[in-house]
């Protein structure tokens, strides 16, 4: 292998020296220009911009873009709303009544009742979010299966290594929409055979009895397969809602006005200084 020219070695070394301290200094420069000196953002960006020397870098973590820093610092801590249609666009909650995309209104009522039985007494908004997630999951199942079948071979190898062959094959072959159609049909027959009425017409103890029979049915039962799909997605939908995350006491995505533990450390240091 040929020896790298000294100039390229020096450039590689410079790239390797992008440290945490440099990040802090760069942030400080942008804050001074935008927050204190009153420079226009275009001037600040021009003064800080040195992105051309990193144009050929491979993917990785490098110095922050001056344009992005200026934009963030000028926001005044206001929410940054991305342009509509971008990959980071926010989901806007609709104030209009929800209309299921996959289930009929009668089917969606059954799904809602099953979800309430599965989750128990939960916040009404969280229940609504969970059932809407279930409808979205079933409505997009065919497109997801098609996308899985068209996955690049190298990406499929990575997916198998991470999730395992059975999980990947299931994604490529499973048909939740057909399982739902067969499940509704068998659920109706089961309710009528045992109680002479449809599932939603049963009282609470009778509905619980039907659900328990689904849980203990043969694995090949269409109603059991459908119930398990609904149960899995109900749990997924609920525990990604705000009440569900709060119930898990999830600590991620939390904002700390000060560094956790710093106040105690500062007090300890001050006490130590006084005792010297």
C-alpha positions in Angstrom: 0.0 0.0 0.0 1.4 3.4 -0.9 2.3 5.9 1.8 -0.1 8.8 2.2 1.3 12.2 1.2 2.3 14.4 4.2 -0.5 16.9 3.3 -3.2 14.2 3.4 -1.8 12.8 6.7 -2.0 16.3 8.2 -5.6 16.8 6.9 -6.7 13.4 8.3 -5.1 14.3 11.7 -7.0 17.6 11.7 -10.3 15.8 11.0 -9.6 13.4 13.8 -9.2 16.3 16.2 -12.8 17.5 16.1 -13.3 17.3 19.8 -16.1 18.1 22.3 -14.1 21.3 23.2 -14.3 22.4 19.5 -18.0 21.8 19.5 -18.4 24.0 22.5 -16.2 26.7 21.1 -18.1 26.7 17.8 -21.4 27.0 19.7 -20.0 29.9 21.6 -18.9 31.6 18.4 -22.4 31.3 17.0 -24.0 32.5 20.2 -21.8 35.5 20.3 -22.5 36.5 16.7 -26.2 35.9 16.8 -27.2 36.6 20.4 -24.8 39.3 21.5 -23.3 41.2 18.5 -26.5 41.5 16.6 -24.9 40.4 13.3 -27.4 39.4 10.6 -27.6 35.5 10.3 -26.3 35.6 6.8 -23.1 37.4 8.0 -22.7 35.0 10.9 -23.1 32.1 8.6 -20.5 33.5 6.3 -18.0 34.1 9.1 -18.5 30.6 10.6 -18.9 28.6 7.4 -16.0 26.4 6.6 -17.9 23.4 5.3 -16.0 23.1 2.0 -13.0 21.5 3.6 -15.3 18.7 4.9 -17.1 18.2 1.7 -15.5 14.8 1.0 -15.7 13.4 4.5 -17.3 10.0 4.9 -20.6 9.9 7.0 -20.0 10.6 10.7 -20.0 13.2 13.4 -18.4 16.5 12.5 -18.5 20.1 13.4 -22.1 21.6 13.5 -23.3 23.5 10.5 -23.1 27.2 11.0 -26.4 27.7 9.2 -28.2 25.3 11.5 -26.6 26.8 14.6 -27.7 30.3 13.6 -31.2 29.1 12.8 -31.5 27.3 16.2 -30.1 30.2 18.2 -32.3 32.8 16.6 -35.4 30.7 17.4 -35.6 32.1 20.9 -36.5 28.7 22.3 -39.6 28.6 20.2 -40.6 25.2 18.7 -38.9 24.6 15.4 -41.6 23.5 13.0 -40.2 21.8 9.9 -41.6 22.6 6.4 -44.7 20.4 5.6 -43.8 17.3 3.7 -40.2 16.9 5.0 -39.0 13.7 6.6 -39.1 15.4 10.0 -42.6 16.9 9.6 -44.7 16.7 12.7 -47.9 14.8 12.9 -50.8 17.3 13.3 -53.6 16.0 15.5 -56.9 16.4 13.7 -59.9 18.0 15.5 -62.4 16.3 13.1 -64.0 13.0 13.9 -61.8 9.9 13.2 -62.8 7.7 10.3 -61.0 4.3 10.2 -59.0 3.6 7.0 -59.2 -0.2 7.2 -62.1 -1.2 9.5 -65.7 -0.6 8.9 -67.4 1.5 11.6 -68.9 -1.7 13.1 -65.6 -3.5 13.0 -63.8 -0.5 14.6 -66.3 -0.6 17.4 -65.4 -4.2 18.1 -61.7 -3.4 17.9 -62.3 -0.5 20.4 -64.1 -2.8 22.8 -61.4 -5.5 22.5 -58.7 -2.8 23.2 -60.6 -1.6 26.3 -60.7 -5.1 27.6 -57.0 -5.7 26.9 -55.8 -2.4 28.4 -58.4 -2.0 31.2 -59.5 1.4 32.4 -57.2 3.8 30.7 -57.5 7.5 29.7 -60.0 8.0 26.9 -57.6 9.9 24.8 -55.0 7.2 25.1 -57.6 4.5 24.2 -58.5 6.5 21.1 -54.8 6.9 20.1 -54.3 3.1 20.6 -57.3 2.2 18.5 -56.3 4.6 15.7 -52.8 3.1 15.7 -54.4 -0.4 15.3 -56.4 0.8 12.3 -53.3 2.5 10.8 -51.2 -0.7 11.3 -53.8 -2.9 9.6 -54.4 -0.4 6.8 -50.7 -0.2 5.9 -49.9 -3.9 6.3 -50.0 -4.8 2.6 -47.7 -1.9 1.6 -45.2 -2.9 4.4 -45.2 -6.5 3.2 -44.5 -5.4 -0.3 -41.7 -3.1 0.8 -40.2 -6.0 2.9 -40.2 -8.2 -0.2 -38.4 -5.6 -2.2 -35.7 -5.0 0.4 -32.2 -4.7 -0.9 -30.4 -8.1 -0.4 -27.7 -6.5 1.8 -30.3 -4.7 3.9 -32.2 -8.0 4.3 -29.0 -9.7 5.5 -28.6 -7.0 8.1 -32.3 -7.3 9.1 -31.9 -11.1 9.6 -28.8 -10.6 11.6 -30.5 -8.2 13.9 -34.1 -9.5 14.1 -33.6 -13.2 13.1 -34.8 -15.1 10.0 -38.3 -15.9 11.4 -39.2 -12.3 12.1 -38.1 -11.2 8.6 -39.9 -14.0 6.9 -43.0 -13.2 8.9 -42.9 -9.6 7.7 -42.5 -10.7 4.1 -45.4 -13.3 4.2 -47.9 -12.4 7.0 -51.2 -11.0 5.9 -52.8 -9.2 8.8 -55.7 -7.9 6.7 -56.8 -11.4 5.7 -56.4 -12.4 9.4 -58.7 -9.6 10.4 -61.4 -10.6 7.9 -61.2 -14.2 9.0 -61.0 -13.2 12.7 -64.2 -11.0 12.6 -66.1 -13.8 10.9 -65.0 -16.4 13.5 -65.6 -14.0 16.4 -69.2 -13.5 15.2 -69.9 -17.2 14.8 -68.4 -17.9 18.3 -70.5 -15.2 19.9 -73.7 -16.3 18.2 -73.0 -20.0 18.9 -72.4 -19.4 22.7 -74.8 -16.6 23.4 -77.1 -16.1 20.4 -76.0 -12.5 19.8 -73.1 -10.6 18.2 -70.1 -9.6 20.3 -71.1 -6.0 20.9 -74.6 -7.1 22.0 -73.2 -9.2 24.9 -72.9 -7.9 28.4 -69.5 -7.4 30.0 -69.1 -10.9 31.7 -70.2 -12.6 28.4 -67.7 -10.5 26.4 -64.9 -11.4 28.9 -65.8 -15.0 28.5 -65.5 -14.8 24.7 -62.1 -13.1 25.0 -60.9 -15.7 27.4 -62.0 -18.4 24.9 -60.0 -16.6 22.2 -56.9 -16.6 24.4 -57.1 -20.3 25.0 -58.2 -21.4 21.5 -56.1 -23.5 19.2 -53.1 -21.7 17.7 -54.5 -22.1 14.2 -57.8 -20.5 15.2 -58.5 -17.4 13.0 -60.2 -15.6 15.9 -57.2 -16.2 18.2 -54.7 -15.0 15.6 -56.8 -11.8 15.1 -57.1 -11.2 18.8 -53.3 -11.6 19.3 -52.6 -9.1 16.5 -55.0 -6.6 18.1 -53.5 -7.2 21.5 -50.0 -6.7 20.4 -50.8 -3.4 18.5 -53.0 -2.2 21.4 -50.1 -2.5 23.7 -47.8 -0.8 21.2 -50.3 2.0 20.6 -51.0 2.7 24.3 -47.4 2.6 25.5 -46.3 5.1 22.8 -49.1 7.5 23.9 -48.4 10.3 26.5 -50.3 8.5 29.3 -48.6 5.2 28.4 -45.2 6.7 28.5 -46.0 8.3 31.8 -47.1 5.0 33.2 -43.8 3.5 32.2 -42.0 6.4 34.0 -40.0 6.8 30.8 -37.1 9.2 31.4 -36.0 9.7 27.8 -36.5 12.9 25.8 -36.6 14.9 29.1 -35.4 18.5 29.3 -33.1 19.4 32.2 -32.7 23.1 32.9 -29.4 22.2 34.7 -27.1 19.3 34.5 -28.5 16.6 36.8 -26.2 16.3 39.9 -24.3 19.5 39.2 -26.1 21.4 42.0 -25.1 18.8 44.6 -21.6 18.7 43.2 -21.2 22.5 43.3 -22.5 22.6 46.9 -20.0 19.9 47.9 -17.1 21.8 46.2 -18.2 25.0 47.9 -18.3 23.3 51.3 -14.9 21.8 50.7 -13.4 25.2 49.8 -14.8 26.7 53.1 -13.2 23.9 55.1 -9.8 24.5 53.6 
